[in-house]
Every structure is written in C-alpha cells, then in structure tokens.
Amino acid sequence: MLSATMEVDTDQVTLEAARLVKLASVACKKWECTGMPEEVSETAADALDITHSVIRLEAEETGESMIDQLPETRRGRLLAAAWLLVLAGTDEHGESLDLAIASKLLCQAAEA
C-alpha cells in the first residue's frame, strides 16, 4: 500500500481563504443591494469551510487551539479574529463588511 504525503503550505491556504472570503463579501454586498441570495449561500459555505481549514492547520503547526485559549502569536490572533468575522459575516444577519475585513485579516496573517 502506498502512503501519499502531501505538504500543505499554510500561507497559500490562508491566501486562498482570503480570496474565497472576499468572493463571499462581494456576493453579500450584491445581495445587500437586492442581488440573488443563492450566490451568497454558496460563497459563504466555501468561505466557512476553508477558513475552518486554516484554523485547523494553524493549530496543527503551533500546537495551540484557538478555541480553548488565546493564541500567543500575532498570526494566530489575526487568524482567530478573521475566523470570528467570517462567522459573523455568514450569520443570518451578517454583513459584507464583516467578510471584507476578514479577508484583509487573512492576507495579513499569511504575511505574518
């Protein structure tokens, strides 16, 4: 049996998360301006999934859970803040601004 080992570049995944969260923000903004809610649901689900993946990757790399304790690094804190904003932005009463800020925080976290 072959075992495939794939190294994950957390920075690249974080940047991809920023991109998907930005797409969700744009879709949400269109919806706020009387757009179609279907696009919001799809992009929000993608944004939530990939942001959660970034949080898991960071926890695996640093050994600290962002749920149980406050992150000790700037990067960890930026990721935790972004995650909370993605949750807020994809909530029933979420706003596109929540997601736009989260996208920027994810970009900063990738650079940290």
N, CA, C and O atoms as a GROMACS GRO file, in nm:
protein
  448
    1MET      N    1   0.083  -0.117   0.000
    1MET     CA    2   0.000   0.000   0.000
    1MET      C    3   0.088   0.124   0.000
    1MET      O    4   0.184   0.133   0.077
    2LEU      N    5   0.057   0.220  -0.086
    2LEU     CA    6   0.133   0.344  -0.094
    2LEU      C    7   0.075   0.447  -0.001
    2LEU      O    8  -0.047   0.462   0.011
    3SER      N    9   0.162   0.518   0.064
    3SER     CA   10   0.117   0.626   0.152
    3SER      C   11   0.159   0.758   0.090
    3SER      O   12   0.278   0.784   0.071
    4ALA      N   13   0.064   0.839   0.060
    4ALA     CA   14   0.094   0.969  -0.001
    4ALA      C   15   0.105   1.074   0.108
    4ALA      O   16   0.017   1.090   0.192
    5THR      N   17   0.217   1.144   0.105
    5THR     CA   18   0.238   1.252   0.199
    5THR      C   19   0.235   1.383   0.121
    5THR      O   20   0.310   1.402   0.025
    6MET      N   21   0.149   1.469   0.164
    6MET     CA   22   0.137   1.595   0.094
    6MET      C   23   0.164   1.707   0.194
    6MET      O   24   0.097   1.718   0.296
    7GLU      N   25   0.263   1.788   0.163
    7GLU     CA   26   0.295   1.900   0.248
    7GLU      C   27   0.203   2.016   0.213
    7GLU      O   28   0.189   2.053   0.096
    8VAL      N   29   0.142   2.072   0.312
    8VAL     CA   30   0.048   2.181   0.291
    8VAL      C   31   0.117   2.312   0.325
    8VAL      O   32   0.177   2.326   0.431
    9ASP      N   33   0.108   2.408   0.234
    9ASP     CA   34   0.163   2.541   0.258
    9ASP      C   35   0.052   2.625   0.322
    9ASP      O   36  -0.039   2.672   0.253
   10THR      N   37   0.063   2.644   0.451
   10THR     CA   38  -0.042   2.715   0.525
   10THR      C   39  -0.061   2.857   0.472
   10THR      O   40  -0.174   2.906   0.467
   11ASP      N   41   0.048   2.922   0.433
   11ASP     CA   42   0.036   3.057   0.380
   11ASP      C   43  -0.049   3.058   0.253
   11ASP      O   44  -0.132   3.147   0.235
   12GLN      N   45  -0.028   2.961   0.165
   12GLN     CA   46  -0.106   2.955   0.041
   12GLN      C   47  -0.253   2.925   0.070
   12GLN      O   48  -0.342   2.983   0.007
   13VAL      N   49  -0.278   2.835   0.164
   13VAL     CA   50  -0.416   2.804   0.200
   13VAL      C   51  -0.482   2.927   0.263
   13VAL      O   52  -0.600   2.955   0.239
   14THR      N   53  -0.406   3.000   0.342
   14THR     CA   54  -0.459   3.122   0.404
   14THR      C   55  -0.492   3.227   0.298
   14THR      O   56  -0.596   3.293   0.307
   15LEU      N   57  -0.405   3.242   0.199
   15LEU     CA   58  -0.433   3.336   0.090
   15LEU      C   59  -0.554   3.292   0.008
   15LEU      O   60  -0.633   3.376  -0.036
   16GLU      N   61  -0.569   3.163  -0.012
   16GLU     CA   62  -0.686   3.113  -0.083
   16GLU      C   63  -0.812   3.138   0.000
   16GLU      O   64  -0.918   3.172  -0.054
   17ALA      N   65  -0.800   3.123   0.131
   17ALA     CA   66  -0.914   3.154   0.218
   17ALA      C   67  -0.950   3.302   0.206
   17ALA      O   68  -1.068   3.336   0.200
   18ALA      N   69  -0.850   3.388   0.202
   18ALA     CA   70  -0.876   3.532   0.186
   18ALA      C   71  -0.950   3.559   0.056
   18ALA      O   72  -1.042   3.641   0.052
   19ARG      N   73  -0.911   3.490  -0.049
   19ARG     CA   74  -0.975   3.508  -0.180
   19ARG      C   75  -1.122   3.463  -0.175
   19ARG      O   76  -1.210   3.533  -0.224
   20LEU      N   77  -1.146   3.347  -0.115
   20LEU     CA   78  -1.283   3.296  -0.108
   20LEU      C   79  -1.371   3.381  -0.015
   20LEU      O   80  -1.490   3.400  -0.041
   21VAL      N   81  -1.313   3.431   0.092
   21VAL     CA   82  -1.388   3.518   0.181
   21VAL      C   83  -1.421   3.649   0.111
   21VAL      O   84  -1.530   3.705   0.129
   22LYS      N   85  -1.328   3.698   0.030
   22LYS     CA   86  -1.354   3.820  -0.048
   22LYS      C   87  -1.469   3.796  -0.147
   22LYS      O   88  -1.555   3.882  -0.163
   23LEU      N   89  -1.469   3.681  -0.214
   23LEU     CA   90  -1.580   3.647  -0.304
   23LEU      C   91  -1.713   3.644  -0.229
   23LEU      O   92  -1.815   3.691  -0.280
   24ALA      N   93  -1.712   3.590  -0.109
   24ALA     CA   94  -1.834   3.588  -0.028
   24ALA      C   95  -1.876   3.730   0.008
   24ALA      O   96  -1.995   3.761   0.012
   25SER      N   97  -1.779   3.814   0.036
   25SER     CA   98  -1.808   3.954   0.067
   25SER      C   99  -1.874   4.025  -0.050
   25SER      O  100  -1.970   4.099  -0.033
   26VAL      N  101  -1.820   4.002  -0.169
   26VAL     CA  102  -1.876   4.063  -0.290
   26VAL      C  103  -2.018   4.013  -0.314
   26VAL      O  104  -2.108   4.091  -0.346
   27ALA      N  105  -2.039   3.883  -0.299
   27ALA     CA  106  -2.173   3.826  -0.318
   27ALA      C  107  -2.270   3.883  -0.215
   27ALA      O  108  -2.385   3.912  -0.247
   28CYS      N  109  -2.224   3.897  -0.094
   28CYS     CA  110  -2.308   3.951   0.013
   28CYS      C  111  -2.343   4.097  -0.016
   28CYS      O  112  -2.456   4.140   0.004
   29LYS      N  113  -2.245   4.172  -0.064
   29LYS     CA  114  -2.270   4.314  -0.098
   29LYS      C  115  -2.373   4.325  -0.210
   29LYS      O  116  -2.462   4.410  -0.206
   30LYS      N  117  -2.362   4.237  -0.311
   30LYS     CA  118  -2.460   4.236  -0.420
   30LYS      C  119  -2.599   4.205  -0.365
   30LYS      O  120  -2.698   4.267  -0.406
   31TRP      N  121  -2.606   4.109  -0.273
   31TRP     CA  122  -2.734   4.072  -0.214
   31TRP      C  123  -2.792   4.188  -0.134
   31TRP      O  124  -2.912   4.214  -0.138
   32GLU      N  125  -2.703   4.258  -0.059
   32GLU     CA  126  -2.748   4.374   0.018
   32GLU      C  127  -2.808   4.481  -0.074
   32GLU      O  128  -2.894   4.558  -0.033
   33CYS      N  129  -2.761   4.482  -0.198
   33CYS     CA  130  -2.813   4.577  -0.298
   33CYS      C  131  -2.918   4.509  -0.386
   33CYS      O  132  -2.928   4.539  -0.505
   34THR      N  133  -2.995   4.419  -0.328
   34THR     CA  134  -3.104   4.343  -0.393
   34THR      C  135  -3.056   4.241  -0.496
   34THR      O  136  -3.117   4.225  -0.601
   35GLY      N  137  -2.947   4.174  -0.465
   35GLY     CA  138  -2.898   4.068  -0.552
   35GLY      C  139  -2.964   3.935  -0.520
   35GLY      O  140  -3.067   3.928  -0.453
   36MET      N  141  -2.902   3.830  -0.570
   36MET     CA  142  -2.956   3.695  -0.554
   36MET      C  143  -2.894   3.627  -0.430
   36MET      O  144  -2.772   3.622  -0.418
   37PRO      N  145  -2.977   3.574  -0.340
   37PRO     CA  146  -2.925   3.513  -0.219
   37PRO      C  147  -2.856   3.378  -0.242
   37PRO      O  148  -2.777   3.335  -0.158
   38GLU      N  149  -2.882   3.311  -0.353
   38GLU     CA  150  -2.821   3.180  -0.378
   38GLU      C  151  -2.669   3.189  -0.383
   38GLU      O  152  -2.600   3.105  -0.326
   39GLU      N  153  -2.618   3.291  -0.450
   39GLU     CA  154  -2.472   3.307  -0.461
   39GLU      C  155  -2.411   3.331  -0.323
   39GLU      O  156  -2.299   3.288  -0.296
   40VAL      N  157  -2.483   3.399  -0.237
   40VAL     CA  158  -2.435   3.426  -0.102
   40VAL      C  159  -2.419   3.295  -0.026
   40VAL      O  160  -2.317   3.273   0.040
   41SER      N  161  -2.518   3.209  -0.034
   41SER     CA  162  -2.512   3.081   0.038
   41SER      C  163  -2.394   2.997  -0.006
   41SER      O  164  -2.323   2.941   0.077
   42GLU      N  165  -2.372   2.988  -0.136
   42GLU     CA  166  -2.262   2.907  -0.189
   42GLU      C  167  -2.126   2.963  -0.148
   42GLU      O  168  -2.041   2.888  -0.100
   43THR      N  169  -2.106   3.093  -0.166
   43THR     CA  170  -1.976   3.151  -0.133
   43THR      C  171  -1.953   3.152   0.018
   43THR      O  172  -1.840   3.136   0.064
   44ALA      N  173  -2.058   3.171   0.096
   44ALA     CA  174  -2.044   3.170   0.242
   44ALA      C  175  -2.003   3.032   0.290
   44ALA      O  176  -1.917   3.021   0.378
   45ALA      N  177  -2.061   2.928   0.234
   45ALA     CA  178  -2.024   2.792   0.273
   45ALA      C  179  -1.878   2.764   0.240
   45ALA      O  180  -1.806   2.705   0.321
   46ASP      N  181  -1.833   2.806   0.122
   46ASP     CA  182  -1.692   2.788   0.084
   46ASP      C  183  -1.600   2.865   0.178
   46ASP      O  184  -1.497   2.814   0.220
   47ALA      N  185  -1.639   2.989   0.210
   47ALA     CA  186  -1.558   3.073   0.299
   47ALA      C  187  -1.546   3.010   0.438
   47ALA      O  188  -1.438   3.007   0.496
   48LEU      N  189  -1.658   2.960   0.490
   48LEU     CA  190  -1.655   2.895   0.621
   48LEU      C  191  -1.567   2.772   0.621
   48LEU      O  192  -1.487   2.751   0.712
   49ASP      N  193  -1.582   2.690   0.518
   49ASP     CA  194  -1.505   2.565   0.510
   49ASP      C  195  -1.355   2.591   0.506
   49ASP      O  196  -1.280   2.531   0.583
   50ILE      N  197  -1.312   2.680   0.418
   50ILE     CA  198  -1.167   2.699   0.403
   50ILE      C  199  -1.109   2.774   0.522
   50ILE      O  200  -0.995   2.748   0.561
   51THR      N  201  -1.185   2.865   0.581
   51THR     CA  202  -1.134   2.936   0.698
   51THR      C  203  -1.119   2.840   0.815
   51THR      O  204  -1.024   2.849   0.893
   52HIS      N  205  -1.213   2.749   0.829
   52HIS     CA  206  -1.201   2.647   0.934
   52HIS      C  207  -1.079   2.559   0.910
   52HIS      O  208  -1.011   2.520   1.004
   53SER      N  209  -1.050   2.529   0.783
   53SER     CA  210  -0.931   2.450   0.750
   53SER      C  211  -0.804   2.524   0.790
   53SER      O  212  -0.710   2.462   0.840
   54VAL      N  213  -0.800   2.654   0.767
   54VAL     CA  214  -0.683   2.733   0.805
   54VAL      C  215  -0.664   2.730   0.956
   54VAL      O  216  -0.552   2.718   1.005
   55ILE      N  217  -0.772   2.743   1.029
   55ILE     CA  218  -0.765   2.738   1.176
   55ILE      C  219  -0.709   2.604   1.222
   55ILE      O  220  -0.626   2.598   1.312
   56ARG      N  221  -0.756   2.494   1.160
   56ARG     CA  222  -0.705   2.360   1.195
   56ARG      C  223  -0.557   2.347   1.161
   56ARG      O  224  -0.480   2.294   1.241
   57LEU      N  225  -0.516   2.395   1.043
   57LEU     CA  226  -0.376   2.387   1.002
   57LEU      C  227  -0.286   2.464   1.100
   57LEU      O  228  -0.180   2.415   1.140
   58GLU      N  229  -0.329   2.582   1.137
   58GLU     CA  230  -0.251   2.663   1.231
   58GLU      C  231  -0.240   2.592   1.366
   58GLU      O  232  -0.134   2.593   1.428
   59ALA      N  233  -0.348   2.532   1.411
   59ALA     CA  234  -0.345   2.459   1.538
   59ALA      C  235  -0.248   2.340   1.531
   59ALA      O  236  -0.177   2.311   1.627
   60GLU      N  237  -0.247   2.272   1.416
   60GLU     CA  238  -0.155   2.159   1.399
   60GLU      C  239  -0.010   2.207   1.398
   60GLU      O  240   0.078   2.142   1.456
   61GLU      N  241   0.016   2.320   1.332
   61GLU     CA  242   0.154   2.370   1.323
   61GLU      C  243   0.205   2.423   1.456
   61GLU      O  244   0.321   2.401   1.492
   62THR      N  245   0.120   2.493   1.530
   62THR     CA  246   0.165   2.557   1.654
   62THR      C  247   0.135   2.476   1.778
   62THR      O  248   0.196   2.498   1.883
   63GLY      N  249   0.043   2.382   1.768
   63GLY     CA  250   0.007   2.303   1.884
   63GLY      C  251  -0.086   2.374   1.980
   63GLY      O  252  -0.110   2.327   2.090
   64GLU      N  253  -0.139   2.489   1.938
   64GLU     CA  254  -0.232   2.559   2.026
   64GLU      C  255  -0.370   2.570   1.962
   64GLU      O  256  -0.383   2.602   1.844
   65SER      N  257  -0.469   2.545   2.041
   65SER     CA  258  -0.606   2.554   1.995
   65SER      C  259  -0.655   2.697   2.011
   65SER      O  260  -0.639   2.757   2.118
   66MET      N  261  -0.714   2.752   1.906
   66MET     CA  262  -0.764   2.888   1.914
   66MET      C  263  -0.902   2.894   1.979
   66MET      O  264  -0.957   3.001   2.001
   67ILE      N  265  -0.956   2.779   2.008
   67ILE     CA  266  -1.086   2.774   2.072
   67ILE      C  267  -1.070   2.772   2.224
   67ILE      O  268  -1.143   2.841   2.296
   68ASP      N  269  -0.976   2.693   2.272
   68ASP     CA  270  -0.959   2.673   2.415
   68ASP      C  271  -0.877   2.782   2.484
   68ASP      O  272  -0.890   2.803   2.605
   69GLN      N  273  -0.793   2.852   2.408
   69GLN     CA  274  -0.704   2.952   2.468
   69GLN      C  275  -0.677   3.062   2.365
   69GLN      O  276  -0.696   3.044   2.245
   70LEU      N  277  -0.631   3.174   2.415
   70LEU     CA  278  -0.596   3.283   2.325
   70LEU      C  279  -0.466   3.250   2.253
   70LEU      O  280  -0.371   3.205   2.317
   71PRO      N  281  -0.460   3.272   2.123
   71PRO     CA  282  -0.335   3.248   2.051
   71PRO      C  283  -0.224   3.339   2.103
   71PRO      O  284  -0.248   3.453   2.141
   72GLU      N  285  -0.103   3.287   2.103
   72GLU     CA  286   0.010   3.364   2.156
   72GLU      C  287   0.083   3.444   2.049
   72GLU      O  288   0.161   3.534   2.082
   73THR      N  289   0.059   3.415   1.923
   73THR     CA  290   0.131   3.485   1.817
   73THR      C  291   0.039   3.583   1.745
   73THR      O  292  -0.083   3.571   1.749
   74ARG      N  293   0.101   3.682   1.680
   74ARG     CA  294   0.023   3.778   1.601
   74ARG      C  295  -0.055   3.705   1.493
   74ARG      O  296  -0.173   3.732   1.471
   75ARG      N  297   0.014   3.612   1.426
   75ARG     CA  298  -0.052   3.535   1.319
   75ARG      C  299  -0.174   3.461   1.372
   75ARG      O  300  -0.281   3.464   1.311
   76GLY      N  301  -0.158   3.395   1.485
   76GLY     CA  302  -0.269   3.323   1.545
   76GLY      C  303  -0.384   3.413   1.582
   76GLY      O  304  -0.501   3.376   1.566
   77ARG      N  305  -0.352   3.531   1.632
   77ARG     CA  306  -0.456   3.626   1.671
   77ARG      C  307  -0.528   3.681   1.548
   77ARG      O  308  -0.650   3.700   1.551
   78LEU      N  309  -0.454   3.708   1.442
   78LEU     CA  310  -0.517   3.754   1.318
   78LEU      C  311  -0.610   3.647   1.262
   78LEU      O  312  -0.720   3.677   1.216
   79LEU      N  313  -0.566   3.522   1.265
   79LEU     CA  314  -0.649   3.412   1.217
   79LEU      C  315  -0.775   3.395   1.302
   79LEU      O  316  -0.884   3.372   1.250
   80ALA      N  317  -0.758   3.406   1.433
   80ALA     CA  318  -0.874   3.394   1.522
   80ALA      C  319  -0.974   3.507   1.496
   80ALA      O  320  -1.095   3.484   1.492
   81ALA      N  321  -0.923   3.629   1.480
   81ALA     CA  322  -1.011   3.743   1.452
   81ALA      C  323  -1.082   3.724   1.318
   81ALA      O  324  -1.202   3.752   1.306
   82ALA      N  325  -1.008   3.677   1.218
   82ALA     CA  326  -1.068   3.654   1.086
   82ALA      C  327  -1.176   3.548   1.095
   82ALA      O  328  -1.283   3.563   1.037
   83TRP      N  329  -1.149   3.441   1.168
   83TRP     CA  330  -1.247   3.333   1.184
   83TRP      C  331  -1.376   3.385   1.247
   83TRP      O  332  -1.486   3.352   1.202
   84LEU      N  333  -1.362   3.467   1.351
   84LEU     CA  334  -1.481   3.522   1.417
   84LEU      C  335  -1.559   3.615   1.323
   84LEU      O  336  -1.682   3.615   1.324
   85LEU      N  337  -1.488   3.692   1.242
   85LEU     CA  338  -1.556   3.779   1.146
   85LEU      C  339  -1.623   3.699   1.034
   85LEU      O  340  -1.730   3.738   0.987
   86VAL      N  341  -1.563   3.589   0.993
   86VAL     CA  342  -1.628   3.503   0.893
   86VAL      C  343  -1.756   3.445   0.953
   86VAL      O  344  -1.860   3.440   0.886
   87LEU      N  345  -1.749   3.403   1.077
   87LEU     CA  346  -1.870   3.353   1.144
   87LEU      C  347  -1.976   3.462   1.151
   87LEU      O  348  -2.094   3.438   1.124
   88ALA      N  349  -1.934   3.582   1.188
   88ALA     CA  350  -2.030   3.693   1.197
   88ALA      C  351  -2.086   3.728   1.059
   88ALA      O  352  -2.205   3.755   1.045
   89GLY      N  353  -2.000   3.728   0.959
   89GLY     CA  354  -2.041   3.767   0.825
   89GLY      C  355  -2.130   3.666   0.756
   89GLY      O  356  -2.206   3.701   0.665
   90THR      N  357  -2.122   3.542   0.797
   90THR     CA  358  -2.203   3.438   0.734
   90THR      C  359  -2.326   3.405   0.818
   90THR      O  360  -2.404   3.317   0.782
   91ASP      N  361  -2.342   3.474   0.928
   91ASP     CA  362  -2.460   3.458   1.012
   91ASP      C  363  -2.581   3.516   0.939
   91ASP      O  364  -2.567   3.591   0.842
   92GLU      N  365  -2.698   3.481   0.985
   92GLU     CA  366  -2.821   3.527   0.922
   92GLU      C  367  -2.825   3.680   0.908
   92GLU      O  368  -2.880   3.732   0.811
   93HIS      N  369  -2.766   3.751   1.003
   93HIS     CA  370  -2.766   3.897   0.999
   93HIS      C  371  -2.627   3.952   0.967
   93HIS      O  372  -2.598   4.069   0.994
   94GLY      N  373  -2.541   3.869   0.910
   94GLY     CA  374  -2.407   3.911   0.876
   94GLY      C  375  -2.407   4.017   0.767
   94GLY      O  376  -2.504   4.033   0.694
   95GLU      N  377  -2.294   4.088   0.757
   95GLU     CA  378  -2.280   4.194   0.659
   95GLU      C  379  -2.156   4.171   0.574
   95GLU      O  380  -2.062   4.105   0.616
   96SER      N  381  -2.159   4.228   0.455
   96SER     CA  382  -2.045   4.215   0.364
   96SER      C  383  -1.919   4.275   0.425
   96SER      O  384  -1.809   4.226   0.400
   97LEU      N  385  -1.933   4.379   0.505
   97LEU     CA  386  -1.817   4.443   0.568
   97LEU      C  387  -1.745   4.346   0.661
   97LEU      O  388  -1.622   4.348   0.669
   98ASP      N  389  -1.820   4.261   0.732
   98ASP     CA  390  -1.759   4.160   0.819
   98ASP      C  391  -1.664   4.072   0.738
   98ASP      O  392  -1.552   4.044   0.780
   99LEU      N  393  -1.710   4.030   0.621
   99LEU     CA  394  -1.631   3.940   0.536
   99LEU      C  395  -1.515   4.014   0.470
   99LEU      O  396  -1.407   3.957   0.454
  100ALA      N  397  -1.535   4.138   0.432
  100ALA     CA  398  -1.428   4.216   0.371
  100ALA      C  399  -1.312   4.235   0.469
  100ALA      O  400  -1.195   4.222   0.432
  101ILE      N  401  -1.345   4.264   0.593
  101ILE     CA  402  -1.241   4.280   0.696
  101ILE      C  403  -1.172   4.146   0.722
  101ILE      O  404  -1.050   4.141   0.736
  102ALA      N  405  -1.249   4.039   0.728
  102ALA     CA  406  -1.192   3.906   0.750
  102ALA      C  407  -1.093   3.871   0.639
  102ALA      O  408  -0.987   3.814   0.666
  103SER      N  409  -1.128   3.903   0.516
  103SER     CA  410  -1.038   3.876   0.403
  103SER      C  411  -0.906   3.948   0.419
  103SER      O  412  -0.799   3.891   0.395
  104LYS      N  413  -0.912   4.073   0.461
  104LYS     CA  414  -0.788   4.150   0.483
  104LYS      C  415  -0.705   4.092   0.597
  104LYS      O  416  -0.583   4.088   0.590
  105LEU      N  417  -0.773   4.049   0.703
  105LEU     CA  418  -0.700   3.989   0.816
  105LEU      C  419  -0.632   3.859   0.774
  105LEU      O  420  -0.521   3.830   0.818
  106LEU      N  421  -0.697   3.781   0.689
  106LEU     CA  422  -0.636   3.657   0.641
  106LEU      C  423  -0.511   3.688   0.558
  106LEU      O  424  -0.411   3.617   0.570
  107CYS      N  425  -0.517   3.790   0.476
  107CYS     CA  426  -0.398   3.830   0.399
  107CYS      C  427  -0.285   3.871   0.492
  107CYS      O  428  -0.170   3.833   0.469
  108GLN      N  429  -0.316   3.948   0.596
  108GLN     CA  430  -0.215   3.988   0.693
  108GLN      C  431  -0.158   3.869   0.767
  108GLN      O  432  -0.038   3.864   0.794
  109ALA      N  433  -0.243   3.773   0.799
  109ALA     CA  434  -0.196   3.653   0.869
  109ALA      C  435  -0.100   3.572   0.782
  109ALA      O  436  -0.003   3.516   0.832
  110ALA      N  437  -0.129   3.566   0.652
  110ALA     CA  438  -0.041   3.492   0.560
  110ALA      C  439   0.097   3.558   0.553
  110ALA      O  440   0.197   3.490   0.532
  111GLU      N  441   0.101   3.688   0.569
  111GLU     CA  442   0.228   3.761   0.563
  111GLU      C  443   0.301   3.763   0.697
  111GLU      O  444   0.421   3.792   0.701
  112ALA      N  445   0.231   3.732   0.805
  112ALA     CA  446   0.292   3.741   0.940
  112ALA      C  447   0.389   3.628   0.964
  112ALA      O  448   0.449   3.620   1.072
   0.00000   0.00000   0.00000
